Amino acid sequence: MIPFLNLQALNRRFEDEFQEALRRVLSKGWYIQGEECRAFETEFAAYCGVEHAVGVGNGLDALVLILRALLETGRLQPGDEVLVSGNTFIASALAVSACGLRVRLVEPELSRFNLDPQAVEAAIGERTRAILAVHLYGRLADMPALADIARRHGLLLLEDAAQAQGARLGARRAGAWGVAAGFSLFPGKPLGALGDGGVVTTDDSELALTIRSLQNYGAMIKYQHDRKGGNSRLDELQAAFLRIKLRCLDADNQARHAIALRYAQGLDQRVLCLPEIPAEVEIHSWHLYVIRSANRDALQQHLLKSGVQTLIHYPTPIHRQAAYRELGNLNLPITEMLSEQVLSLPIYPGLSAQQVDQVIEVCNSFAVNEPEFSV
């Protein structure tokens, strides 16, 4: 069996360093908001090319804290509308809803699965105040175009970079394009903890300070609570582990890129629609390698019977979820088509050339009897 993701093997590479990090944290006896967390924040901010990084409990919290801080500082008001990709994971929308803001779902572009700038511009209404650009599957959204739209319409540009650690266009990485960005550090992400975690990046000092207060019961000084905050903090042990893994992030992204190139060369593109390989100036972190098939479910079963695990990201769009039944009347044909066609193949450092070739062979053996793929 070729697993969809082999976290044991990925983390086993760092076992000796993890043991040393554990001993270091235990010897200090400080487990929340200590030296390891501050060091990781400093290192991750430098990596992303921003002034501030704030470690938080998880990726959803990262987005919620950004939006709450914008509300606290008066740059958003309750009921304001935020534009969000229709085909993203539900967490992007949940963060907006959790803050008393309105979700406006927008269609993606097929070439990169991210927000279509033309659809974004057409969706802007009287109540629109922000664009939440999701770097879905690890590829940057069209940030130059979205930044131009945000500037011309006076909107806040935010990043949901949960899947895009290390992705960049030119020298500018994910996390350095908008007012602020939220990252997930869930174990399966390109930069993953050994538990839950998240981080916010921003160049805005006021926003960073507000987020630090909100994540810590609304207090900057112990027992002095200036805001109605919550509790969302990255613990010391996870921060220590993440510092180790951050040093290998670029190499891991390159390993995933090599696998993506091999898939692009070997998979039968007459009957499978493959993700676009970006130009050399752009780095895709390849959190997921997502193909499309008109007979996705049958292809997935064929792969499983042949020993290849796959996943679907995502089978039910946000506006078809019971949690968002109020959006059920939306007409989002591209989003709905993607939910019926997308299939994620294994892609991670340590996946051998032989395993990659096996995935290709199994996919192509299914494709022999399939009609040519069309949009």
VOPAGU-2260 file (C-alpha; in pm, 1 decimal, decimal comma):
REM VOPAGU-2260
SITE   aa  ch    i         X         Y         Z
SITE  MET   A    0       0,0       0,0       0,0
SITE  ILE   A    1     122,9     348,1     -87,7
SITE  PRO   A    2     -15,5     571,3     188,7
SITE  PHE   A    3    -156,6     910,3     102,2
SITE  LEU   A    4      78,5    1061,6     359,9
SITE  ASN   A    5     341,8     890,1     573,6
SITE  LEU   A    6     378,8    1114,3     877,1
SITE  GLN   A    7     575,7     855,2    1070,6
SITE  ALA   A    8     852,2     849,5     808,1
SITE  LEU   A    9     845,6    1227,1     763,9
SITE  ASN   A   10     898,9    1292,0    1132,5
SITE  ARG   A   11    1135,1    1001,8    1193,8
SITE  ARG   A   12    1398,8    1200,5    1003,1
SITE  PHE   A   13    1414,6    1441,6    1296,8
SITE  GLU   A   14    1388,8    1193,2    1583,8
SITE  ASP   A   15    1726,8    1269,8    1742,3
SITE  GLU   A   16    1671,0    1646,1    1716,5
SITE  PHE   A   17    1320,1    1608,6    1858,1
SITE  GLN   A   18    1459,1    1418,1    2155,3
SITE  GLU   A   19    1709,5    1694,5    2220,9
SITE  ALA   A   20    1434,9    1957,9    2189,7
SITE  LEU   A   21    1221,7    1765,5    2438,5
SITE  ARG   A   22    1509,3    1750,9    2686,6
SITE  ARG   A   23    1568,2    2123,2    2640,8
SITE  VAL   A   24    1205,0    2213,8    2707,9
SITE  LEU   A   25    1181,0    1978,2    3006,9
SITE  SER   A   26    1499,2    2118,1    3158,6
SITE  LYS   A   27    1360,2    2471,8    3146,2
SITE  GLY   A   28    1022,7    2377,9    3291,8
SITE  TRP   A   29     844,4    2648,4    3088,2
SITE  TYR   A   30     573,9    2513,8    2858,0
SITE  ILE   A   31     363,8    2808,3    2733,8
SITE  GLN   A   32     484,3    3133,1    2569,7
SITE  GLY   A   33     848,9    3087,7    2651,9
SITE  GLU   A   34    1180,1    3110,3    2469,6
SITE  GLU   A   35    1104,8    2838,8    2213,7
SITE  CYS   A   36     783,3    3004,4    2097,5
SITE  ARG   A   37     945,8    3346,2    2073,5
SITE  ALA   A   38    1239,8    3198,7    1881,6
SITE  PHE   A   39    1008,2    3021,2    1637,9
SITE  GLU   A   40     808,5    3340,4    1587,8
SITE  THR   A   41    1126,4    3535,4    1511,3
SITE  GLU   A   42    1256,0    3268,9    1273,5
SITE  PHE   A   43     926,0    3222,2    1092,3
SITE  ALA   A   44     877,5    3598,2    1051,8
SITE  ALA   A   45    1227,0    3624,3     902,2
SITE  TYR   A   46    1155,0    3328,6     674,2
SITE  CYS   A   47     835,0    3490,2     545,5
SITE  GLY   A   48     995,6    3834,4     520,0
SITE  VAL   A   49     764,1    4012,9     764,3
SITE  GLU   A   50     804,1    4202,7    1089,7
SITE  HIS   A   51     582,6    3992,3    1312,5
SITE  ALA   A   52     473,9    3632,5    1363,5
SITE  VAL   A   53     243,1    3524,0    1645,3
SITE  GLY   A   54     213,9    3155,3    1734,3
SITE  VAL   A   55    -143,5    3045,2    1805,0
SITE  GLY   A   56    -338,6    2728,5    1877,5
SITE  ASN   A   57    -435,8    2626,9    1522,0
SITE  GLY   A   58    -499,3    2754,0    1172,4
SITE  LEU   A   59    -865,1    2840,5    1229,2
SITE  ASP   A   60    -771,9    3045,6    1534,3
SITE  ALA   A   61    -511,5    3228,0    1325,4
SITE  LEU   A   62    -782,3    3351,2    1085,7
SITE  VAL   A   63   -1030,0    3428,6    1364,1
SITE  LEU   A   64    -771,2    3630,9    1555,6
SITE  ILE   A   65    -682,6    3834,0    1245,5
SITE  LEU   A   66   -1047,3    3921,3    1185,0
SITE  ARG   A   67   -1115,5    3989,9    1553,2
SITE  ALA   A   68    -813,3    4220,9    1566,4
SITE  LEU   A   69    -938,2    4408,8    1260,0
SITE  LEU   A   70   -1274,0    4448,6    1434,9
SITE  GLU   A   71   -1104,6    4562,0    1757,1
SITE  THR   A   72    -901,4    4823,7    1571,9
SITE  GLY   A   73   -1205,3    4950,1    1380,0
SITE  ARG   A   74   -1093,1    4843,9    1035,1
SITE  LEU   A   75   -1386,5    4605,1    1010,6
SITE  GLN   A   76   -1737,7    4638,5    1150,4
SITE  PRO   A   77   -1986,3    4363,3    1240,9
SITE  GLY   A   78   -2183,8    4261,9     932,4
SITE  ASP   A   79   -1910,6    4358,2     686,9
SITE  GLU   A   80   -1869,1    4122,2     392,4
SITE  VAL   A   81   -1558,8    3912,9     322,9
SITE  LEU   A   82   -1499,9    3749,1     -15,7
SITE  VAL   A   83   -1389,3    3384,1      14,0
SITE  SER   A   84   -1313,9    3106,8    -236,3
SITE  GLY   A   85   -1614,6    2883,1    -293,3
SITE  ASN   A   86   -1399,3    2569,2    -321,2
SITE  THR   A   87   -1186,9    2613,9     -10,2
SITE  PHE   A   88   -1200,7    2412,7     313,3
SITE  ILE   A   89   -1484,8    2526,5     537,9
SITE  ALA   A   90   -1244,7    2674,5     796,6
SITE  SER   A   91   -1195,0    2980,6     575,0
SITE  ALA   A   92   -1565,7    3058,6     595,1
SITE  LEU   A   93   -1603,8    2954,1     958,9
SITE  ALA   A   94   -1350,4    3216,0    1066,1
SITE  VAL   A   95   -1553,2    3487,4     895,8
SITE  SER   A   96   -1880,3    3368,6    1047,0
SITE  ALA   A   97   -1729,4    3332,9    1395,2
SITE  CYS   A   98   -1650,0    3704,5    1396,1
SITE  GLY   A   99   -1998,9    3824,2    1302,2
SITE  LEU   A  100   -1895,7    3899,0     943,5
SITE  ARG   A  101   -2070,9    3792,4     623,6
SITE  VAL   A  102   -1931,3    3524,4     392,5
SITE  ARG   A  103   -1952,8    3594,9      20,3
SITE  LEU   A  104   -1838,6    3292,3    -181,6
SITE  VAL   A  105   -1659,8    3356,7    -510,4
SITE  GLU   A  106   -1572,1    3117,8    -792,8
SITE  PRO   A  107   -1211,7    2999,8    -848,4
SITE  GLU   A  108   -1010,1    2993,9   -1167,6
SITE  LEU   A  109    -944,9    2645,0   -1300,3
SITE  SER   A  110    -576,0    2699,3   -1375,0
SITE  ARG   A  111    -472,2    2728,4   -1009,5
SITE  PHE   A  112    -788,6    2643,9    -807,6
SITE  ASN   A  113    -768,3    2986,1    -638,0
SITE  LEU   A  114    -985,0    3299,2    -641,8
SITE  ASP   A  115   -1058,0    3425,6    -991,6
SITE  PRO   A  116    -968,1    3797,9    -987,8
SITE  GLN   A  117   -1239,4    3877,0   -1242,8
SITE  ALA   A  118   -1499,3    3699,5   -1029,4
SITE  VAL   A  119   -1371,9    3886,2    -723,5
SITE  GLU   A  120   -1413,0    4223,3    -891,5
SITE  ALA   A  121   -1763,4    4131,6   -1009,3
SITE  ALA   A  122   -1861,7    4020,2    -656,5
SITE  ILE   A  123   -1767,6    4342,7    -478,9
SITE  GLY   A  124   -2074,6    4507,0    -329,7
SITE  GLU   A  125   -2164,4    4789,6     -93,5
SITE  ARG   A  126   -2086,3    4584,1     215,6
SITE  THR   A  127   -1763,9    4423,9      90,5
SITE  ARG   A  128   -1467,9    4519,3     306,6
SITE  ALA   A  129   -1212,6    4239,4     266,7
SITE  ILE   A  130   -1076,7    3970,6      36,8
SITE  LEU   A  131    -959,5    3648,0     200,9
SITE  ALA   A  132    -722,5    3497,0     -54,8
SITE  VAL   A  133    -678,8    3124,9       7,2
SITE  HIS   A  134    -356,3    2974,0    -128,8
SITE  LEU   A  135    -533,3    2645,4    -191,2
SITE  TYR   A  136    -331,2    2322,5    -217,1
SITE  GLY   A  137      -8,6    2521,2    -163,6
SITE  ARG   A  138      -7,4    2758,8    -459,5
SITE  LEU   A  139     -30,7    3134,3    -420,7
SITE  ALA   A  140    -350,0    3296,7    -537,6
SITE  ASP   A  141    -300,0    3564,2    -803,8
SITE  MET   A  142    -180,7    3811,7    -541,7
SITE  PRO   A  143     -63,5    4091,6    -773,3
SITE  ALA   A  144    -408,5    4103,6    -935,4
SITE  LEU   A  145    -592,4    4073,9    -603,0
SITE  ALA   A  146    -371,3    4341,5    -446,2
SITE  ASP   A  147    -456,2    4575,4    -732,1
SITE  ILE   A  148    -828,7    4509,1    -686,8
SITE  ALA   A  149    -802,6    4564,6    -311,8
SITE  ARG   A  150    -616,6    4891,8    -362,4
SITE  ARG   A  151    -861,7    5027,6    -618,5
SITE  HIS   A  152   -1167,6    4941,5    -408,1
SITE  GLY   A  153   -1024,2    5023,9     -67,5
SITE  LEU   A  154   -1048,3    4664,4      59,9
SITE  LEU   A  155    -838,8    4471,5     309,6
SITE  LEU   A  156    -640,7    4188,9     150,5
SITE  LEU   A  157    -591,0    3891,8     383,9
SITE  GLU   A  158    -422,8    3555,2     327,4
SITE  ASP   A  159    -538,2    3209,6     427,4
SITE  ALA   A  160    -198,8    3045,7     391,3
SITE  ALA   A  161    -290,2    2728,9     582,1
SITE  GLN   A  162    -150,4    2505,3     305,7
SITE  ALA   A  163     119,5    2727,0     157,7
SITE  GLN   A  164     420,5    2742,8     389,0
SITE  GLY   A  165     714,8    2837,5     170,2
SITE  ALA   A  166     516,8    2918,4    -143,7
SITE  ARG   A  167     637,6    3234,2    -313,4
SITE  LEU   A  168     631,3    3452,0    -623,2
SITE  GLY   A  169     974,5    3591,1    -692,5
SITE  ALA   A  170    1126,2    3674,4    -354,4
SITE  ARG   A  171     790,3    3736,2    -183,0
SITE  ARG   A  172     655,9    3445,7      16,9
SITE  ALA   A  173     309,1    3350,3     130,4
SITE  GLY   A  174     234,7    3548,1     444,1
SITE  ALA   A  175     390,5    3870,7     315,4
SITE  TRP   A  176     129,4    3983,9      61,5
SITE  GLY   A  177    -170,1    4098,1     264,2
SITE  VAL   A  178    -245,3    4294,7     579,1
SITE  ALA   A  179    -203,9    3965,0     765,1
SITE  ALA   A  180    -191,5    3592,0     696,8
SITE  GLY   A  181    -305,5    3287,6     890,4
SITE  PHE   A  182    -110,0    2961,0     869,9
SITE  SER   A  183    -205,4    2617,0     995,2
SITE  LEU   A  184      69,7    2403,1    1147,1
SITE  PHE   A  185    -141,7    2087,0    1150,0
SITE  PRO   A  186      81,8    1777,1    1125,0
SITE  GLY   A  187       8,9    1710,7     755,5
SITE  LYS   A  188      94,1    2061,1     633,1
SITE  PRO   A  189     425,0    2139,8     455,1
SITE  LEU   A  190     542,6    2278,0     789,9
SITE  GLY   A  191     360,6    2061,0    1041,6
SITE  ALA   A  192     381,6    2028,4    1418,1
SITE  LEU   A  193     343,2    1703,1    1609,3
SITE  GLY   A  194       7,6    1829,3    1728,8
SITE  ASP   A  195    -205,4    2130,2    1650,0
SITE  GLY   A  196     -68,3    2477,2    1595,1
SITE  GLY   A  197     -97,2    2792,1    1389,9
SITE  VAL   A  198      77,0    3122,2    1328,8
SITE  VAL   A  199     -18,7    3471,1    1211,7
SITE  THR   A  200     218,8    3689,7    1008,9
SITE  THR   A  201     190,4    4063,5     954,5
SITE  ASP   A  202     391,3    4382,9     907,7
SITE  ASP   A  203     130,3    4575,5    1108,2
SITE  SER   A  204     260,6    4631,7    1462,4
SITE  GLU   A  205     -76,8    4743,7    1598,9
SITE  LEU   A  206    -245,4    4435,7    1458,0
SITE  ALA   A  207      23,6    4204,0    1596,9
SITE  LEU   A  208      -7,6    4359,3    1943,7
SITE  THR   A  209    -386,7    4327,3    1934,4
SITE  ILE   A  210    -362,1    3961,5    1831,3
SITE  ARG   A  211    -118,2    3892,9    2116,3
SITE  SER   A  212    -371,9    4038,9    2355,5
SITE  LEU   A  213    -669,8    3851,6    2209,6
SITE  GLN   A  214    -488,1    3516,6    2214,2
SITE  ASN   A  215    -406,9    3556,0    2584,3
SITE  TYR   A  216    -740,8    3636,0    2753,8
SITE  GLY   A  217    -727,6    3995,4    2632,3
SITE  ALA   A  218    -422,3    4071,3    2846,2
SITE  MET   A  219     -74,1    4199,4    2772,8
SITE  ILE   A  220       2,3    4221,0    3146,6
SITE  LYS   A  221     -98,1    3929,6    3367,5
SITE  TYR   A  222    -439,9    3978,8    3529,1
SITE  GLN   A  223    -498,5    4307,3    3344,6
SITE  HIS   A  224    -756,6    4235,2    3075,8
SITE  ASP   A  225    -815,7    4513,9    2825,9
SITE  ARG   A  226   -1024,1    4306,5    2585,0
SITE  LYS   A  227   -1262,2    4012,5    2590,5
SITE  GLY   A  228    -999,0    3775,4    2457,4
SITE  GLY   A  229    -962,5    3401,0    2439,7
SITE  ASN   A  230    -693,7    3137,3    2478,6
SITE  SER   A  231    -501,0    3032,5    2168,2
SITE  ARG   A  232    -131,3    2978,2    2222,1
SITE  LEU   A  233     138,9    2770,5    2052,9
SITE  ASP   A  234     304,5    2558,0    2320,3
SITE  GLU   A  235     678,2    2541,4    2378,2
SITE  LEU   A  236     730,3    2181,6    2272,0
SITE  GLN   A  237     555,7    2227,6    1937,8
SITE  ALA   A  238     750,3    2549,0    1879,1
SITE  ALA   A  239    1075,4    2363,7    1947,0
SITE  PHE   A  240     980,6    2090,9    1699,1
SITE  LEU   A  241     874,2    2346,9    1438,6
SITE  ARG   A  242    1206,7    2529,8    1462,4
SITE  ILE   A  243    1378,4    2206,8    1360,7
SITE  LYS   A  244    1143,0    2138,8    1070,2
SITE  LEU   A  245    1149,2    2498,1     943,6
SITE  ARG   A  246    1514,5    2453,1     848,0
SITE  CYS   A  247    1413,6    2178,1     603,3
SITE  LEU   A  248    1098,9    2341,7     460,9
SITE  ASP   A  249    1251,7    2464,3     135,4
SITE  ALA   A  250    1417,1    2127,0      70,0
SITE  ASP   A  251    1091,1    1946,0     142,7
SITE  ASN   A  252     901,9    2175,6     -93,0
SITE  GLN   A  253    1160,9    2103,2    -361,7
SITE  ALA   A  254    1112,7    1729,3    -306,3
SITE  ARG   A  255     737,9    1766,6    -355,2
SITE  HIS   A  256     800,7    1977,1    -665,5
SITE  ALA   A  257    1014,4    1698,5    -814,3
SITE  ILE   A  258     730,7    1452,4    -761,0
SITE  ALA   A  259     484,5    1695,6    -920,4
SITE  LEU   A  260     709,5    1721,3   -1226,4
SITE  ARG   A  261     726,2    1341,4   -1251,0
SITE  TYR   A  262     346,9    1319,3   -1234,2
SITE  ALA   A  263     316,3    1589,0   -1501,1
SITE  GLN   A  264     548,4    1395,0   -1730,9
SITE  GLY   A  265     394,4    1052,7   -1676,3
SITE  LEU   A  266      19,8    1086,9   -1621,0
SITE  ASP   A  267    -207,9    1054,2   -1922,6
SITE  GLN   A  268    -324,6    1411,1   -1982,7
SITE  ARG   A  269    -571,2    1306,0   -2250,3
SITE  VAL   A  270    -809,4    1173,5   -1987,1
SITE  LEU   A  271    -683,7    1331,0   -1662,5
SITE  CYS   A  272    -665,5    1705,1   -1602,5
SITE  LEU   A  273    -344,0    1784,7   -1416,5
SITE  PRO   A  274    -259,4    2088,5   -1203,9
SITE  GLU   A  275     -61,3    2359,4   -1375,7
SITE  ILE   A  276     313,3    2365,1   -1316,4
SITE  PRO   A  277     401,6    2726,1   -1227,2
SITE  ALA   A  278     670,8    2923,0   -1406,3
SITE  GLU   A  279    1020,9    2917,9   -1256,5
SITE  VAL   A  280     969,1    3249,6   -1075,0
SITE  GLU   A  281     695,3    3090,4    -865,0
SITE  ILE   A  282     736,4    2825,4    -594,8
SITE  HIS   A  283     437,2    2598,2    -531,3
SITE  SER   A  284     463,8    2420,4    -194,3
SITE  TRP   A  285     258,3    2129,1    -333,2
SITE  HIS   A  286      77,0    2056,6      -9,3
SITE  LEU   A  287    -155,5    1857,6    -236,2
SITE  TYR   A  288    -125,6    1729,4    -592,4
SITE  VAL   A  289    -482,3    1752,1    -720,2
SITE  ILE   A  290    -591,8    1601,8   -1050,2
SITE  ARG   A  291    -937,9    1609,5   -1204,1
SITE  SER   A  292   -1133,4    1323,0   -1356,0
SITE  ALA   A  293   -1485,7    1308,2   -1492,8
SITE  ASN   A  294   -1506,6     964,8   -1327,0
SITE  ARG   A  295   -1332,3    1059,5   -1004,7
SITE  ASP   A  296   -1506,0     812,8    -772,0
SITE  ALA   A  297   -1434,4     517,2    -999,9
SITE  LEU   A  298   -1072,9     628,5   -1037,1
SITE  GLN   A  299   -1033,7     653,4    -660,5
SITE  GLN   A  300   -1166,6     300,4    -612,1
SITE  HIS   A  301    -939,1     171,1    -888,3
SITE  LEU   A  302    -638,3     328,2    -716,6
SITE  LEU   A  303    -735,4     190,5    -376,8
SITE  LYS   A  304    -776,4    -163,0    -513,2
SITE  SER   A  305    -430,2    -128,2    -663,1
SITE  GLY   A  306    -277,0     -17,7    -333,5
SITE  VAL   A  307    -274,5     361,4    -372,0
SITE  GLN   A  308    -446,5     576,4    -111,3
SITE  THR   A  309    -600,3     906,1    -222,0
SITE  LEU   A  310    -821,4    1175,0     -66,4
SITE  ILE   A  311   -1073,5    1428,1    -196,7
SITE  HIS   A  312   -1020,1    1796,2    -116,7
SITE  TYR   A  313   -1312,7    1872,9     -95,0
SITE  PRO   A  314   -1618,3    1655,6    -174,9
SITE  THR   A  315   -1891,5    1895,0     -52,6
SITE  PRO   A  316   -1869,9    2270,5    -119,1
SITE  ILE   A  317   -1932,9    2518,2     162,0
SITE  HIS   A  318   -2266,0    2632,2      18,2
SITE  ARG   A  319   -2386,9    2270,1      13,0
SITE  GLN   A  320   -2301,6    2210,1     379,2
SITE  ALA   A  321   -2580,8    2206,8     638,2
SITE  ALA   A  322   -2386,4    2462,3     840,7
SITE  TYR   A  323   -2430,2    2712,1     554,7
SITE  ARG   A  324   -2778,9    2626,4     443,6
SITE  GLU   A  325   -2848,1    2999,7     406,0
SITE  LEU   A  326   -2610,0    2993,0     106,0
SITE  GLY   A  327   -2776,4    2691,6     -52,5
SITE  ASN   A  328   -2931,2    2888,9    -338,5
SITE  LEU   A  329   -2597,4    3011,1    -469,7
SITE  ASN   A  330   -2506,7    2922,7    -827,0
SITE  LEU   A  331   -2138,7    2825,7    -825,4
SITE  PRO   A  332   -2096,5    2585,1   -1118,2
SITE  ILE   A  333   -1714,8    2581,6   -1120,4
SITE  THR   A  334   -1697,6    2515,3    -746,8
SITE  GLU   A  335   -1952,0    2235,6    -776,3
SITE  MET   A  336   -1778,5    2080,7   -1076,9
SITE  LEU   A  337   -1448,4    2074,7    -888,8
SITE  SER   A  338   -1608,0    1905,6    -589,0
SITE  GLU   A  339   -1718,9    1624,2    -821,6
SITE  GLN   A  340   -1387,1    1589,0   -1008,2
SITE  VAL   A  341   -1089,2    1660,5    -780,9
SITE  LEU   A  342    -869,7    1382,1    -644,6
SITE  SER   A  343    -547,2    1424,2    -444,8
SITE  LEU   A  344    -259,3    1185,9    -517,5
SITE  PRO   A  345      23,4    1105,2    -272,7
SITE  ILE   A  346     298,5    1369,7    -268,1
SITE  TYR   A  347     547,2    1403,3      16,3
SITE  PRO   A  348     922,3    1386,0      81,6
SITE  GLY   A  349    1031,8    1024,4     100,1
SITE  LEU   A  350     786,8     898,6    -161,3
SITE  SER   A  351    1022,0     691,8    -376,1
SITE  ALA   A  352    1058,2     711,6    -753,6
SITE  GLN   A  353     928,6     355,1    -770,7
SITE  GLN   A  354     617,0     451,2    -573,0
SITE  VAL   A  355     556,5     757,4    -790,6
SITE  ASP   A  356     586,4     540,1   -1101,1
SITE  GLN   A  357     340,4     294,0    -949,5
SITE  VAL   A  358      85,9     572,0    -892,2
SITE  ILE   A  359     131,5     685,0   -1252,7
SITE  GLU   A  360      96,9     332,0   -1386,3
SITE  VAL   A  361    -223,3     267,0   -1192,4
SITE  CYS   A  362    -377,0     599,1   -1296,8
SITE  ASN   A  363    -290,1     537,4   -1660,2
SITE  SER   A  364    -424,6     181,7   -1652,4
SITE  PHE   A  365    -760,9     325,0   -1546,9
SITE  ALA   A  366    -739,0     592,2   -1813,7
SITE  VAL   A  367    -701,0     344,5   -2101,6
SITE  ASN   A  368   -1076,1     293,6   -2132,3
SITE  GLU   A  369   -1183,1     646,0   -2037,8
SITE  PRO   A  370   -1305,2     914,2   -2279,2
SITE  GLU   A  371   -1083,7    1215,9   -2331,3
SITE  PHE   A  372   -1121,9    1470,2   -2051,8
SITE  SER   A  373   -1291,7    1801,1   -2118,2
SITE  VAL   A  374   -1383,0    2093,7   -1896,8
